[in-house]
Amino acid sequence: MRAIVTQRESIGAHGEPADSLERKYVDFLHDAGYEVYPISSFSTDVAAFVDVVKPDLIVLTGGGIVQKGVYRYNVSGWYQDERDRMEDALLEIAFKRGIPVLGICRGMHKLNAYFGGSISSSDGLKKSRKAGKKHPVEIADGIRFKVNHFHKDSILPEDLGQGVQAMAVDPANGTIEAFCHEEQKVFGVQWHPERMVEGKPAREWVLEQLAHFGKVAN
């Protein structure tokens, strides 16, 4: 199977616009049975790239903030305008063609924003969550497992976009930690499964969802 994977828009060593993709994404998707095809944030013909690759999955990776007008607070950070433009085009194509989409961390936020949702600050949560520390999430039937945490933003129930449905929550705070969509083949996770040790429930659960997407797509 083939996966088109987006990249972080950044500035390279010589001060020029650049793309970057952590190897862990590649290794994780290989474990899921996908060969990885990175797409540049600066791509000018997204449709042509999709036509050539013929992907079974599209992955919106993490790293940074999404476009203006989405946040419920004064967010600080560097906007990745080229990446947002490219990802918007990629999502349009994915949903027209029925290609499943996985969003990880920022990618989850991008998906929620696409469907008209918003993003809240993690400040003021009942239970403080610090970057680099694990915390529990709860999925169906009260099943819980621990996930990593590398973000300062949250998606609350009232932030969810149209048609977006929660799949996992932080039981202490009610924040949305994973979601799907009632019509589109969408799966978003707030944590980074690619950074978790093989065999850990939070990693394996995401792989199970991807396997389900593969069946739906085919």
C-alpha positions in Angstrom: 0.0 0.0 0.0 1.0 3.6 -0.5 0.7 6.6 1.8 1.2 10.3 0.8 2.7 12.0 3.8 2.8 15.8 4.4 5.9 17.5 5.9 6.7 20.4 8.3 7.3 23.7 6.5 10.5 25.2 7.9 13.6 27.3 7.1 16.7 25.3 6.1 20.3 25.7 7.2 20.9 28.3 4.5 17.9 30.4 5.3 15.8 29.0 2.5 12.3 27.5 2.7 12.4 23.8 3.3 10.5 20.6 4.1 11.2 18.2 6.9 9.9 14.8 7.9 10.9 12.8 11.0 12.0 9.2 10.3 9.7 7.8 12.9 6.7 8.6 10.7 8.3 6.5 8.0 9.1 3.6 10.3 5.6 3.6 11.8 3.9 3.6 8.4 6.1 0.8 7.2 5.0 -1.2 10.3 1.4 -0.5 9.1 2.2 -1.9 5.6 2.6 1.4 3.8 5.4 2.7 1.5 5.8 6.4 2.2 5.6 9.2 -0.5 6.4 12.6 1.1 4.7 15.6 -0.6 6.3 19.0 -0.5 4.6 21.9 1.2 5.6 23.9 -1.8 4.0 21.5 -4.4 2.1 23.5 -7.1 0.2 20.6 -8.6 -1.1 18.4 -5.8 -3.6 16.6 -8.0 -0.8 15.5 -10.4 1.2 14.1 -7.5 -1.9 12.2 -6.2 -2.5 10.8 -9.8 1.0 9.5 -10.0 1.2 8.0 -6.5 -2.3 6.6 -6.4 -2.3 6.5 -2.5 -4.3 4.2 -0.3 -3.8 6.7 2.6 -3.0 10.3 3.2 -1.2 11.3 6.4 -1.2 14.9 7.8 1.8 14.9 10.2 2.4 17.0 13.3 4.6 20.0 13.9 3.5 23.6 14.5 0.3 25.5 14.4 -2.5 25.6 11.7 -4.0 28.6 9.9 -5.2 31.8 11.4 -8.8 32.1 12.6 -9.0 28.7 14.1 -7.8 29.3 17.6 -9.9 30.4 20.5 -7.0 32.1 22.1 -4.0 34.3 21.1 -1.7 31.5 19.8 2.0 32.2 19.3 4.0 30.4 16.6 5.0 30.5 13.0 2.2 30.0 10.4 3.0 27.5 7.7 1.1 29.1 4.9 2.4 27.0 2.0 1.8 23.8 4.0 -1.8 24.8 4.8 -2.5 25.7 1.1 -1.1 22.3 0.0 -2.9 20.3 2.7 -6.2 22.1 1.9 -5.9 21.0 -1.7 -4.9 17.5 -0.7 -7.9 17.1 1.6 -10.2 18.3 -1.2 -8.9 15.6 -3.5 -9.0 12.9 -0.7 -12.6 13.5 0.1 -13.7 13.6 -3.6 -11.9 10.3 -4.3 -12.7 8.6 -1.0 -9.0 8.3 0.1 -8.7 7.7 3.9 -6.9 10.4 5.9 -4.9 10.1 9.1 -4.1 13.2 11.1 -1.5 13.2 13.8 -1.3 16.0 16.4 -1.2 19.1 14.1 -2.8 16.9 11.4 -5.7 16.2 13.7 -6.1 20.0 14.3 -6.0 20.6 10.6 -8.7 18.1 10.0 -10.9 19.6 12.7 -10.4 23.1 11.2 -11.2 21.8 7.7 -14.7 20.8 9.0 -15.2 24.2 10.6 -14.0 23.3 14.1 -11.8 25.3 16.5 -8.8 24.8 18.8 -8.6 25.8 22.5 -5.7 26.4 24.8 -4.6 23.6 27.2 -4.1 26.2 30.0 -6.8 26.0 32.6 -7.6 22.3 32.2 -8.7 20.6 35.4 -5.7 18.3 35.2 -2.5 19.9 33.9 -0.9 18.1 31.0 2.8 18.8 30.5 4.7 18.2 27.2 6.8 15.0 27.4 4.6 13.4 30.1 2.2 10.6 29.4 -1.5 10.6 30.5 -4.5 8.3 30.1 -7.1 8.3 27.4 -10.3 6.4 27.3 -11.9 4.7 24.3 -15.0 2.6 23.9 -16.3 0.4 26.8 -14.2 2.3 29.3 -10.9 0.9 28.0 -7.9 3.1 29.0 -4.3 3.3 28.0 -1.5 5.9 28.3 -0.5 8.2 25.5 2.4 10.7 25.0 1.8 14.5 25.0 3.7 17.0 22.8 1.2 19.8 22.4 -0.1 23.0 24.1 -3.5 23.0 22.4 -6.7 21.1 23.0 -9.9 20.2 21.2 -12.9 20.4 23.5 -16.3 18.8 22.7 -17.6 22.3 21.7 -14.6 22.7 19.3 -15.5 19.7 17.1 -16.1 20.5 13.5 -19.3 19.5 11.6 -19.6 15.7 11.4 -16.6 15.0 13.6 -17.2 12.4 16.3 -15.0 11.6 19.3 -13.3 8.2 19.6 -11.1 8.8 22.6 -11.0 11.4 25.4 -8.9 12.5 28.3 -11.1 11.2 31.2 -9.8 13.9 33.6 -10.4 16.9 31.2 -12.8 15.8 28.6 -10.5 16.9 25.8 -10.8 15.0 22.5 -7.8 12.7 21.9 -9.0 10.9 18.8 -11.9 11.3 16.4 -13.5 10.1 13.2 -16.0 11.6 10.8 -19.6 10.5 10.2 -19.2 10.7 6.4 -15.6 10.9 5.4 -12.8 8.3 5.9 -11.1 10.4 8.6 -9.1 9.4 11.7 -7.3 11.9 13.9 -5.2 11.3 17.0 -3.8 14.0 19.3 -0.8 11.9 20.5 2.2 10.7 18.4 1.9 6.9 17.9 5.1 6.9 15.9 7.0 7.9 19.0 5.7 5.1 21.1 7.4 1.8 21.7 6.2 -1.1 19.5 3.5 -3.1 21.3 2.2 -0.2 23.4 -1.6 -0.1 23.4 -1.7 3.5 22.1 0.4 2.6 19.1 -1.3 -0.7 18.4 -4.8 0.9 18.6 -3.9 3.4 15.9 -2.5 0.6 13.7 -5.8 -1.3 14.2 -7.7 1.7 13.0 -5.4 2.0 10.0 -6.1 -1.6 9.1 -9.8 -0.9 9.3 -9.3 2.1 6.9 -7.5 -0.2 4.5 -10.5 -2.5 4.3 -12.9 0.4 3.8 -10.7 1.8 1.1 -10.5 -1.4 -0.8 
